[in-house]
Amino acid sequence: MLVSVFFCYNEKMLNKNFNLYKFFDNFGLLVFAFLTWDALMDIDDGIDGWRVYFRLIIGILGLLVDGYLVFFYKENKGV
């Protein structure tokens, strides 16, 4: 499955305006949102430790960075 994603050469993947990394950034938002939600649910259930807080930090930082890349980052279309 993973190999087919990277070697899928159809017209959409070969289009100059379609970038595969932009497509996967949207899935990154879902992954980081899940990590944040999962860590918060563990803390709410009374399960706390350095692993839970580390997962929470990764989730929040990932949401911030990936959210910036998806919603606010504009590429320089010059030259």
Phi and psi restraints in degrees (range 20) as a CNS / XPLOR table:
assign (resid 1 and name C) (resid 2 and name N)
       (resid 2 and name CA) (resid 2 and name C) 1.0 -63.6 20.0 2
assign (resid 2 and name N) (resid 2 and name CA)
       (resid 2 and name C) (resid 3 and name N) 1.0 -38.6 20.0 2
assign (resid 2 and name C) (resid 3 and name N)
       (resid 3 and name CA) (resid 3 and name C) 1.0 -65.3 20.0 2
assign (resid 3 and name N) (resid 3 and name CA)
       (resid 3 and name C) (resid 4 and name N) 1.0 -38.2 20.0 2
assign (resid 3 and name C) (resid 4 and name N)
       (resid 4 and name CA) (resid 4 and name C) 1.0 -67.5 20.0 2
assign (resid 4 and name N) (resid 4 and name CA)
       (resid 4 and name C) (resid 5 and name N) 1.0 -27.0 20.0 2
assign (resid 4 and name C) (resid 5 and name N)
       (resid 5 and name CA) (resid 5 and name C) 1.0 -68.6 20.0 2
assign (resid 5 and name N) (resid 5 and name CA)
       (resid 5 and name C) (resid 6 and name N) 1.0 -42.6 20.0 2
assign (resid 5 and name C) (resid 6 and name N)
       (resid 6 and name CA) (resid 6 and name C) 1.0 -81.9 20.0 2
assign (resid 6 and name N) (resid 6 and name CA)
       (resid 6 and name C) (resid 7 and name N) 1.0 -19.8 20.0 2
assign (resid 6 and name C) (resid 7 and name N)
       (resid 7 and name CA) (resid 7 and name C) 1.0 -114.1 20.0 2
assign (resid 7 and name N) (resid 7 and name CA)
       (resid 7 and name C) (resid 8 and name N) 1.0 27.2 20.0 2
assign (resid 7 and name C) (resid 8 and name N)
       (resid 8 and name CA) (resid 8 and name C) 1.0 -91.0 20.0 2
assign (resid 8 and name N) (resid 8 and name CA)
       (resid 8 and name C) (resid 9 and name N) 1.0 98.7 20.0 2
assign (resid 8 and name C) (resid 9 and name N)
       (resid 9 and name CA) (resid 9 and name C) 1.0 -103.8 20.0 2
assign (resid 9 and name N) (resid 9 and name CA)
       (resid 9 and name C) (resid 10 and name N) 1.0 73.3 20.0 2
assign (resid 9 and name C) (resid 10 and name N)
       (resid 10 and name CA) (resid 10 and name C) 1.0 -101.0 20.0 2
assign (resid 10 and name N) (resid 10 and name CA)
       (resid 10 and name C) (resid 11 and name N) 1.0 -175.7 20.0 2
assign (resid 10 and name C) (resid 11 and name N)
       (resid 11 and name CA) (resid 11 and name C) 1.0 -63.1 20.0 2
assign (resid 11 and name N) (resid 11 and name CA)
       (resid 11 and name C) (resid 12 and name N) 1.0 -35.3 20.0 2
assign (resid 11 and name C) (resid 12 and name N)
       (resid 12 and name CA) (resid 12 and name C) 1.0 -66.0 20.0 2
assign (resid 12 and name N) (resid 12 and name CA)
       (resid 12 and name C) (resid 13 and name N) 1.0 -38.6 20.0 2
assign (resid 12 and name C) (resid 13 and name N)
       (resid 13 and name CA) (resid 13 and name C) 1.0 -72.8 20.0 2
assign (resid 13 and name N) (resid 13 and name CA)
       (resid 13 and name C) (resid 14 and name N) 1.0 -27.2 20.0 2
assign (resid 13 and name C) (resid 14 and name N)
       (resid 14 and name CA) (resid 14 and name C) 1.0 -89.1 20.0 2
assign (resid 14 and name N) (resid 14 and name CA)
       (resid 14 and name C) (resid 15 and name N) 1.0 -8.3 20.0 2
assign (resid 14 and name C) (resid 15 and name N)
       (resid 15 and name CA) (resid 15 and name C) 1.0 -64.2 20.0 2
assign (resid 15 and name N) (resid 15 and name CA)
       (resid 15 and name C) (resid 16 and name N) 1.0 136.0 20.0 2
assign (resid 15 and name C) (resid 16 and name N)
       (resid 16 and name CA) (resid 16 and name C) 1.0 -66.2 20.0 2
assign (resid 16 and name N) (resid 16 and name CA)
       (resid 16 and name C) (resid 17 and name N) 1.0 -28.0 20.0 2
assign (resid 16 and name C) (resid 17 and name N)
       (resid 17 and name CA) (resid 17 and name C) 1.0 -86.0 20.0 2
assign (resid 17 and name N) (resid 17 and name CA)
       (resid 17 and name C) (resid 18 and name N) 1.0 -10.5 20.0 2
assign (resid 17 and name C) (resid 18 and name N)
       (resid 18 and name CA) (resid 18 and name C) 1.0 -101.7 20.0 2
assign (resid 18 and name N) (resid 18 and name CA)
       (resid 18 and name C) (resid 19 and name N) 1.0 119.9 20.0 2
assign (resid 18 and name C) (resid 19 and name N)
       (resid 19 and name CA) (resid 19 and name C) 1.0 -112.1 20.0 2
assign (resid 19 and name N) (resid 19 and name CA)
       (resid 19 and name C) (resid 20 and name N) 1.0 128.7 20.0 2
assign (resid 19 and name C) (resid 20 and name N)
       (resid 20 and name CA) (resid 20 and name C) 1.0 -64.5 20.0 2
assign (resid 20 and name N) (resid 20 and name CA)
       (resid 20 and name C) (resid 21 and name N) 1.0 -33.2 20.0 2
assign (resid 20 and name C) (resid 21 and name N)
       (resid 21 and name CA) (resid 21 and name C) 1.0 -66.3 20.0 2
assign (resid 21 and name N) (resid 21 and name CA)
       (resid 21 and name C) (resid 22 and name N) 1.0 -31.9 20.0 2
assign (resid 21 and name C) (resid 22 and name N)
       (resid 22 and name CA) (resid 22 and name C) 1.0 -66.2 20.0 2
assign (resid 22 and name N) (resid 22 and name CA)
       (resid 22 and name C) (resid 23 and name N) 1.0 -36.7 20.0 2
assign (resid 22 and name C) (resid 23 and name N)
       (resid 23 and name CA) (resid 23 and name C) 1.0 -64.4 20.0 2
assign (resid 23 and name N) (resid 23 and name CA)
       (resid 23 and name C) (resid 24 and name N) 1.0 -42.9 20.0 2
assign (resid 23 and name C) (resid 24 and name N)
       (resid 24 and name CA) (resid 24 and name C) 1.0 -79.8 20.0 2
assign (resid 24 and name N) (resid 24 and name CA)
       (resid 24 and name C) (resid 25 and name N) 1.0 -17.7 20.0 2
assign (resid 24 and name C) (resid 25 and name N)
       (resid 25 and name CA) (resid 25 and name C) 1.0 -63.0 20.0 2
assign (resid 25 and name N) (resid 25 and name CA)
       (resid 25 and name C) (resid 26 and name N) 1.0 -32.9 20.0 2
assign (resid 25 and name C) (resid 26 and name N)
       (resid 26 and name CA) (resid 26 and name C) 1.0 -65.8 20.0 2
assign (resid 26 and name N) (resid 26 and name CA)
       (resid 26 and name C) (resid 27 and name N) 1.0 -37.3 20.0 2
assign (resid 26 and name C) (resid 27 and name N)
       (resid 27 and name CA) (resid 27 and name C) 1.0 -69.5 20.0 2
assign (resid 27 and name N) (resid 27 and name CA)
       (resid 27 and name C) (resid 28 and name N) 1.0 -31.4 20.0 2
assign (resid 27 and name C) (resid 28 and name N)
       (resid 28 and name CA) (resid 28 and name C) 1.0 -61.0 20.0 2
assign (resid 28 and name N) (resid 28 and name CA)
       (resid 28 and name C) (resid 29 and name N) 1.0 -38.2 20.0 2
assign (resid 28 and name C) (resid 29 and name N)
       (resid 29 and name CA) (resid 29 and name C) 1.0 -59.8 20.0 2
assign (resid 29 and name N) (resid 29 and name CA)
       (resid 29 and name C) (resid 30 and name N) 1.0 -42.3 20.0 2
assign (resid 29 and name C) (resid 30 and name N)
       (resid 30 and name CA) (resid 30 and name C) 1.0 -65.7 20.0 2
assign (resid 30 and name N) (resid 30 and name CA)
       (resid 30 and name C) (resid 31 and name N) 1.0 -40.3 20.0 2
assign (resid 30 and name C) (resid 31 and name N)
       (resid 31 and name CA) (resid 31 and name C) 1.0 -65.5 20.0 2
assign (resid 31 and name N) (resid 31 and name CA)
       (resid 31 and name C) (resid 32 and name N) 1.0 -46.9 20.0 2
assign (resid 31 and name C) (resid 32 and name N)
       (resid 32 and name CA) (resid 32 and name C) 1.0 -68.8 20.0 2
assign (resid 32 and name N) (resid 32 and name CA)
       (resid 32 and name C) (resid 33 and name N) 1.0 -32.9 20.0 2
assign (resid 32 and name C) (resid 33 and name N)
       (resid 33 and name CA) (resid 33 and name C) 1.0 -65.4 20.0 2
assign (resid 33 and name N) (resid 33 and name CA)
       (resid 33 and name C) (resid 34 and name N) 1.0 -39.9 20.0 2
assign (resid 33 and name C) (resid 34 and name N)
       (resid 34 and name CA) (resid 34 and name C) 1.0 -65.3 20.0 2
assign (resid 34 and name N) (resid 34 and name CA)
       (resid 34 and name C) (resid 35 and name N) 1.0 -42.7 20.0 2
assign (resid 34 and name C) (resid 35 and name N)
       (resid 35 and name CA) (resid 35 and name C) 1.0 -60.7 20.0 2
assign (resid 35 and name N) (resid 35 and name CA)
       (resid 35 and name C) (resid 36 and name N) 1.0 -42.7 20.0 2
assign (resid 35 and name C) (resid 36 and name N)
       (resid 36 and name CA) (resid 36 and name C) 1.0 -65.0 20.0 2
assign (resid 36 and name N) (resid 36 and name CA)
       (resid 36 and name C) (resid 37 and name N) 1.0 -47.3 20.0 2
assign (resid 36 and name C) (resid 37 and name N)
       (resid 37 and name CA) (resid 37 and name C) 1.0 -62.2 20.0 2
assign (resid 37 and name N) (resid 37 and name CA)
       (resid 37 and name C) (resid 38 and name N) 1.0 -43.0 20.0 2
assign (resid 37 and name C) (resid 38 and name N)
       (resid 38 and name CA) (resid 38 and name C) 1.0 -63.8 20.0 2
assign (resid 38 and name N) (resid 38 and name CA)
       (resid 38 and name C) (resid 39 and name N) 1.0 -42.3 20.0 2
assign (resid 38 and name C) (resid 39 and name N)
       (resid 39 and name CA) (resid 39 and name C) 1.0 -66.2 20.0 2
assign (resid 39 and name N) (resid 39 and name CA)
       (resid 39 and name C) (resid 40 and name N) 1.0 -40.9 20.0 2
assign (resid 39 and name C) (resid 40 and name N)
       (resid 40 and name CA) (resid 40 and name C) 1.0 -65.2 20.0 2
assign (resid 40 and name N) (resid 40 and name CA)
       (resid 40 and name C) (resid 41 and name N) 1.0 -36.8 20.0 2
assign (resid 40 and name C) (resid 41 and name N)
       (resid 41 and name CA) (resid 41 and name C) 1.0 -67.9 20.0 2
assign (resid 41 and name N) (resid 41 and name CA)
       (resid 41 and name C) (resid 42 and name N) 1.0 -36.9 20.0 2
assign (resid 41 and name C) (resid 42 and name N)
       (resid 42 and name CA) (resid 42 and name C) 1.0 -64.8 20.0 2
assign (resid 42 and name N) (resid 42 and name CA)
       (resid 42 and name C) (resid 43 and name N) 1.0 -42.1 20.0 2
assign (resid 42 and name C) (resid 43 and name N)
       (resid 43 and name CA) (resid 43 and name C) 1.0 -65.5 20.0 2
assign (resid 43 and name N) (resid 43 and name CA)
       (resid 43 and name C) (resid 44 and name N) 1.0 -39.6 20.0 2
assign (resid 43 and name C) (resid 44 and name N)
       (resid 44 and name CA) (resid 44 and name C) 1.0 -64.5 20.0 2
assign (resid 44 and name N) (resid 44 and name CA)
       (resid 44 and name C) (resid 45 and name N) 1.0 -33.7 20.0 2
assign (resid 44 and name C) (resid 45 and name N)
       (resid 45 and name CA) (resid 45 and name C) 1.0 -81.1 20.0 2
assign (resid 45 and name N) (resid 45 and name CA)
       (resid 45 and name C) (resid 46 and name N) 1.0 -1.6 20.0 2
assign (resid 45 and name C) (resid 46 and name N)
       (resid 46 and name CA) (resid 46 and name C) 1.0 91.5 20.0 2
assign (resid 46 and name N) (resid 46 and name CA)
       (resid 46 and name C) (resid 47 and name N) 1.0 5.4 20.0 2
assign (resid 46 and name C) (resid 47 and name N)
       (resid 47 and name CA) (resid 47 and name C) 1.0 -91.7 20.0 2
assign (resid 47 and name N) (resid 47 and name CA)
       (resid 47 and name C) (resid 48 and name N) 1.0 103.6 20.0 2
assign (resid 47 and name C) (resid 48 and name N)
       (resid 48 and name CA) (resid 48 and name C) 1.0 -131.9 20.0 2
assign (resid 48 and name N) (resid 48 and name CA)
       (resid 48 and name C) (resid 49 and name N) 1.0 151.7 20.0 2
assign (resid 48 and name C) (resid 49 and name N)
       (resid 49 and name CA) (resid 49 and name C) 1.0 176.8 20.0 2
assign (resid 49 and name N) (resid 49 and name CA)
       (resid 49 and name C) (resid 50 and name N) 1.0 177.7 20.0 2
assign (resid 49 and name C) (resid 50 and name N)
       (resid 50 and name CA) (resid 50 and name C) 1.0 -66.0 20.0 2
assign (resid 50 and name N) (resid 50 and name CA)
       (resid 50 and name C) (resid 51 and name N) 1.0 -29.5 20.0 2
assign (resid 50 and name C) (resid 51 and name N)
       (resid 51 and name CA) (resid 51 and name C) 1.0 -67.6 20.0 2
assign (resid 51 and name N) (resid 51 and name CA)
       (resid 51 and name C) (resid 52 and name N) 1.0 -39.3 20.0 2
assign (resid 51 and name C) (resid 52 and name N)
       (resid 52 and name CA) (resid 52 and name C) 1.0 -67.9 20.0 2
assign (resid 52 and name N) (resid 52 and name CA)
       (resid 52 and name C) (resid 53 and name N) 1.0 -44.2 20.0 2
assign (resid 52 and name C) (resid 53 and name N)
       (resid 53 and name CA) (resid 53 and name C) 1.0 -68.3 20.0 2
assign (resid 53 and name N) (resid 53 and name CA)
       (resid 53 and name C) (resid 54 and name N) 1.0 -34.1 20.0 2
assign (resid 53 and name C) (resid 54 and name N)
       (resid 54 and name CA) (resid 54 and name C) 1.0 -65.1 20.0 2
assign (resid 54 and name N) (resid 54 and name CA)
       (resid 54 and name C) (resid 55 and name N) 1.0 -41.7 20.0 2
assign (resid 54 and name C) (resid 55 and name N)
       (resid 55 and name CA) (resid 55 and name C) 1.0 -65.3 20.0 2
assign (resid 55 and name N) (resid 55 and name CA)
       (resid 55 and name C) (resid 56 and name N) 1.0 -37.1 20.0 2
assign (resid 55 and name C) (resid 56 and name N)
       (resid 56 and name CA) (resid 56 and name C) 1.0 -65.0 20.0 2
assign (resid 56 and name N) (resid 56 and name CA)
       (resid 56 and name C) (resid 57 and name N) 1.0 -43.2 20.0 2
assign (resid 56 and name C) (resid 57 and name N)
       (resid 57 and name CA) (resid 57 and name C) 1.0 -63.9 20.0 2
assign (resid 57 and name N) (resid 57 and name CA)
       (resid 57 and name C) (resid 58 and name N) 1.0 -43.7 20.0 2
assign (resid 57 and name C) (resid 58 and name N)
       (resid 58 and name CA) (resid 58 and name C) 1.0 -61.7 20.0 2
assign (resid 58 and name N) (resid 58 and name CA)
       (resid 58 and name C) (resid 59 and name N) 1.0 -42.7 20.0 2
assign (resid 58 and name C) (resid 59 and name N)
       (resid 59 and name CA) (resid 59 and name C) 1.0 -63.6 20.0 2
assign (resid 59 and name N) (resid 59 and name CA)
       (resid 59 and name C) (resid 60 and name N) 1.0 -45.0 20.0 2
assign (resid 59 and name C) (resid 60 and name N)
       (resid 60 and name CA) (resid 60 and name C) 1.0 -68.4 20.0 2
assign (resid 60 and name N) (resid 60 and name CA)
       (resid 60 and name C) (resid 61 and name N) 1.0 -46.0 20.0 2
assign (resid 60 and name C) (resid 61 and name N)
       (resid 61 and name CA) (resid 61 and name C) 1.0 -63.5 20.0 2
assign (resid 61 and name N) (resid 61 and name CA)
       (resid 61 and name C) (resid 62 and name N) 1.0 -39.3 20.0 2
assign (resid 61 and name C) (resid 62 and name N)
       (resid 62 and name CA) (resid 62 and name C) 1.0 -64.1 20.0 2
assign (resid 62 and name N) (resid 62 and name CA)
       (resid 62 and name C) (resid 63 and name N) 1.0 -40.6 20.0 2
assign (resid 62 and name C) (resid 63 and name N)
       (resid 63 and name CA) (resid 63 and name C) 1.0 -63.0 20.0 2
assign (resid 63 and name N) (resid 63 and name CA)
       (resid 63 and name C) (resid 64 and name N) 1.0 -40.4 20.0 2
assign (resid 63 and name C) (resid 64 and name N)
       (resid 64 and name CA) (resid 64 and name C) 1.0 -65.4 20.0 2
assign (resid 64 and name N) (resid 64 and name CA)
       (resid 64 and name C) (resid 65 and name N) 1.0 -49.1 20.0 2
assign (resid 64 and name C) (resid 65 and name N)
       (resid 65 and name CA) (resid 65 and name C) 1.0 -68.4 20.0 2
assign (resid 65 and name N) (resid 65 and name CA)
       (resid 65 and name C) (resid 66 and name N) 1.0 -49.2 20.0 2
assign (resid 65 and name C) (resid 66 and name N)
       (resid 66 and name CA) (resid 66 and name C) 1.0 -68.7 20.0 2
assign (resid 66 and name N) (resid 66 and name CA)
       (resid 66 and name C) (resid 67 and name N) 1.0 -35.9 20.0 2
assign (resid 66 and name C) (resid 67 and name N)
       (resid 67 and name CA) (resid 67 and name C) 1.0 -63.4 20.0 2
assign (resid 67 and name N) (resid 67 and name CA)
       (resid 67 and name C) (resid 68 and name N) 1.0 -38.9 20.0 2
assign (resid 67 and name C) (resid 68 and name N)
       (resid 68 and name CA) (resid 68 and name C) 1.0 -63.4 20.0 2
assign (resid 68 and name N) (resid 68 and name CA)
       (resid 68 and name C) (resid 69 and name N) 1.0 -44.9 20.0 2
assign (resid 68 and name C) (resid 69 and name N)
       (resid 69 and name CA) (resid 69 and name C) 1.0 -65.4 20.0 2
assign (resid 69 and name N) (resid 69 and name CA)
       (resid 69 and name C) (resid 70 and name N) 1.0 -36.4 20.0 2
assign (resid 69 and name C) (resid 70 and name N)
       (resid 70 and name CA) (resid 70 and name C) 1.0 -78.4 20.0 2
assign (resid 70 and name N) (resid 70 and name CA)
       (resid 70 and name C) (resid 71 and name N) 1.0 -44.0 20.0 2
assign (resid 70 and name C) (resid 71 and name N)
       (resid 71 and name CA) (resid 71 and name C) 1.0 -99.5 20.0 2
assign (resid 71 and name N) (resid 71 and name CA)
       (resid 71 and name C) (resid 72 and name N) 1.0 -28.4 20.0 2
assign (resid 71 and name C) (resid 72 and name N)
       (resid 72 and name CA) (resid 72 and name C) 1.0 -117.6 20.0 2
assign (resid 72 and name N) (resid 72 and name CA)
       (resid 72 and name C) (resid 73 and name N) 1.0 -23.0 20.0 2
assign (resid 72 and name C) (resid 73 and name N)
       (resid 73 and name CA) (resid 73 and name C) 1.0 -74.8 20.0 2
assign (resid 73 and name N) (resid 73 and name CA)
       (resid 73 and name C) (resid 74 and name N) 1.0 127.5 20.0 2
assign (resid 73 and name C) (resid 74 and name N)
       (resid 74 and name CA) (resid 74 and name C) 1.0 -117.2 20.0 2
assign (resid 74 and name N) (resid 74 and name CA)
       (resid 74 and name C) (resid 75 and name N) 1.0 129.7 20.0 2
assign (resid 74 and name C) (resid 75 and name N)
       (resid 75 and name CA) (resid 75 and name C) 1.0 -77.9 20.0 2
assign (resid 75 and name N) (resid 75 and name CA)
       (resid 75 and name C) (resid 76 and name N) 1.0 150.9 20.0 2
assign (resid 75 and name C) (resid 76 and name N)
       (resid 76 and name CA) (resid 76 and name C) 1.0 -79.9 20.0 2
assign (resid 76 and name N) (resid 76 and name CA)
       (resid 76 and name C) (resid 77 and name N) 1.0 110.3 20.0 2
assign (resid 76 and name C) (resid 77 and name N)
       (resid 77 and name CA) (resid 77 and name C) 1.0 -90.2 20.0 2
assign (resid 77 and name N) (resid 77 and name CA)
       (resid 77 and name C) (resid 78 and name N) 1.0 8.4 20.0 2
assign (resid 77 and name C) (resid 78 and name N)
       (resid 78 and name CA) (resid 78 and name C) 1.0 -71.4 20.0 2
assign (resid 78 and name N) (resid 78 and name CA)
       (resid 78 and name C) (resid 79 and name N) 1.0 174.4 20.0 2
